[in-house]
Amino acid sequence: MMDTEMQRSTEADLAKLEGREDIEAFLAERTRRVPLGRRTDCETVAAAVIWLALDAPDYVTAERLNISGGLDKD
């Protein structure tokens, strides 16, 4: 889960659809589902993209880079 305005807006809409009035509590519940205990941010994703652009991962091919804090397990 990205910590962005768009994501928070989408989750606020979801909370309303579920009849939840305390949106912050709803967001906190969803964040607790992430094994690392926090949402990711744009900087974390950018760091992964930069790493892929370096020479270091020159033997990495056709892999899925999962940046989910453990929420999405293959």
C-alpha positions in Angstrom: 0.0 0.0 0.0 1.4 3.3 -1.1 1.1 6.2 1.3 -0.3 8.7 -1.2 -3.2 11.1 -1.3 -4.8 9.0 -4.1 -4.5 5.8 -2.1 -5.9 7.5 1.1 -8.8 8.9 -1.0 -9.6 5.5 -2.5 -9.5 3.9 1.0 -11.7 6.6 2.4 -14.3 5.8 -0.3 -14.0 2.1 0.5 -14.5 2.9 4.2 -17.7 4.8 3.4 -18.9 1.9 1.2 -18.4 -0.4 4.2 -20.3 2.0 6.4 -17.2 2.9 8.4 -17.3 6.4 9.9 -13.8 6.5 11.5 -11.7 6.6 8.4 -8.4 6.9 10.3 -9.2 3.7 12.3 -10.0 2.0 8.9 -6.6 3.1 7.5 -4.9 1.9 10.6 -6.5 -1.5 10.4 -5.4 -1.9 6.8 -1.9 -0.8 7.6 -1.7 -3.4 10.4 -2.2 -6.1 7.8 1.2 -5.2 6.3 3.8 -7.5 7.9 6.4 -4.7 8.1 3.8 -2.6 9.9 3.8 0.4 7.7 2.8 1.6 4.2 5.4 2.2 1.6 6.2 5.6 0.1 7.3 6.9 -3.3 10.9 7.1 -2.1 11.0 3.4 -1.3 9.7 2.5 -4.8 12.0 5.0 -6.5 15.0 3.4 -4.7 14.0 0.0 -6.0 13.7 1.4 -9.6 17.1 3.0 -9.2 18.6 -0.3 -8.0 17.3 -2.0 -11.1 18.8 0.7 -13.3 22.3 0.1 -11.8 24.8 -2.4 -13.0 24.5 -4.4 -9.7 21.5 -6.5 -10.7 22.9 -7.4 -14.1 22.0 -11.0 -13.7 18.4 -10.4 -12.7 16.1 -11.2 -15.5 12.3 -11.6 -15.8 11.7 -11.2 -12.1 8.8 -9.6 -10.3 10.0 -7.1 -7.8 7.4 -7.1 -5.0 7.5 -3.9 -3.0 4.6 -4.7 -0.6 6.2 -4.9 2.8 5.2 -8.6 2.8 1.5 -8.0 2.2 1.6 -9.6 -1.2 3.2 -13.0 -1.0 4.0 -15.2 -4.1 
